[in-house]
Amino acid sequence: MNGTLLPHQPGHRQRRHFLGKHQRLILLCVCALVMFITFYNCNFERNSGMVDISRESSTTLRLSTKTPYPHPHPDLHSHISPNRSDSSQPLEQLTLIQLQLISRHGARYPTLSGMPSINRTHEKLRPYIPQGWIKPELADEALDGILSTNGEIEVRKIALRMTQKYNVFLDKHMHRKGAVRFVSSEWQRSRESANIFRRAMDLNNITGPVVVVPAAKDTTLAMRFTCPLWGQSKKSNAQSVAQEIAVFDDIHGDELQKRISQKLAKLARRPVVPLTMSEIKTIYSLCGYDQSLYSESTHWCSLFDTRTTELLELCSDIRYSRVYGPYGPHINKRIACSLLTQITKDIDQALLDPLAATSTFRFAHAETIMFISTILELESVLGVGSVPIVGNMPEGDARRRGFRTTNLVPFSSNIMLELYKDQSSQPLFRLLLNERAVNFPACSADALCPLSVLRNMLAGNIGCDYAQMCTVDDKYDDNEDNDDADSIKISLDQY
């Protein structure tokens, strides 16, 4: 042994292991907590007859137009540069002379058109779900599409962030009459979003009141209601959209029904009634409302995972990309021309006299963002834009697509255009999507671009004759499709 002492040899000092007073107290607290959680879970299952499956809910759910803002997903901006991190020309060396914001309203309650399906789904699944999952206000006609409390909070947070970010510019110009203005569409959710944003940014109430564009004359924010050609094109395109969605349902319907029914059966601890694809899509919307209106991810969202929400987002994008996006009729690439003409006129005025520049913060709808992104071809910047979104889209193409509504139009989504002059007085611009700078292919590695790049992108959409562009022949009846041309009196469906 070479003189080495064994544990019980004389001279060996035995190490005695014991817990101190504080360690014993911590251990007792942990044991008590574990026992309480176990008792609670068992009691929940025993009293409700249901199993808590919320542990299985994912934090990476893609909820299309019902996604809350800001995005909780780390991968959403893989094609977008973070603010101020990659610019080869420091912003501090530039002079900011104008801001132009176009924002979707904050999180809202369902519109009238969505309430019947919510009611039917609630009634069908009532025996299988905890009572707390059913929120009667989601089918309350008095709340038709109005801005929610969470929507108010998110709009205020964005306003405060932008106020802090642009504080030097705003402090310099806010006091000047007409330097900053706020504009909204006529719908309550947009008006209220604009008012909340204005109050948060303009604490001293220097700017004028929000300018509300009357719906019947709105060619810049809720333009689909004043463009009969768009309404006709949507109607003509409806069959092809329905066909692509039917193809999607045929390919993916069984998987979606099986996955969601299994989770529902596990929750209820018994077999459940079969779910239709329409009901699954309603549950998908309910998950979106849970997260956006209530910051709740353990109710309806517990029935989904990343795979199922990616599929349902794809299904949503088939429709949105055709009705409002780049894979629909040509009018989708033209309908925002009045808005863009107005913005470029403001830019030209700012370049002529920066001290007379007007920065405008506009509040509208998801469709407004989609129409602008279509003209700017953002689908090709954010991913692959050359492949239309179809029902049988290969999985690889689906993952690489640039048009993804979860990324593009969550609640409070926004496009910000920053106008600068460099030290040689050359105009530059930077475009931000949801507060992150976009790298256009025609620009250098930084997110700052010569203004000529923007002018080239918008060349075909400046100075349009909106009324003539939106005219259809006499055979088209504006009242024939009341979701389109003559639906100003009802809520903006979906948005």
Secondary structure, 3 states (H helix, E strand, C coil): CCCCCCCCCCCCCCCCCCCCHHHHHHHHHHHHHHHHHHHHHHHHHHHHCCCCCHHHCCCCCCCHHHCCCCCCCCCCCCCEECCCCCCCCCHHHCEEEEEEEEEECCCECCCHHHHHHHHHHHHHHHHHCCHHHCCHHHHCHHHCCCECHHHHHHHHHHHHHHHHHCHHHHHHHCCCCCCEEEEECCCHHHHHHHHHHHHHHCCCCCCCCCEECCHHHCCCCCHHHHCHHHHHHHHHHHHHHHHHHHHHHHHHHHHHHHHHHHHHHHHHCCCCCCCCHHHHHHHHHHHHHHHHHHCCCCCHHHHCCHHHHHHHHHHHHHHHHHHCCCCCCHHHHCCCHHHHHHHHHHHHHHHHCHHHCCEEEEEECHHHHHHHHHHHCHHHHCCECCCCCCCCCCHHHHHHECCCHHHHCCCCCEEEEEEEECCCCCEEEEEEECCEEECCCCCCCCCCEEHHHHHHHHHHHCCCCHHHHCCCCCCCCCCCCCCCCCCCCCCCCCC
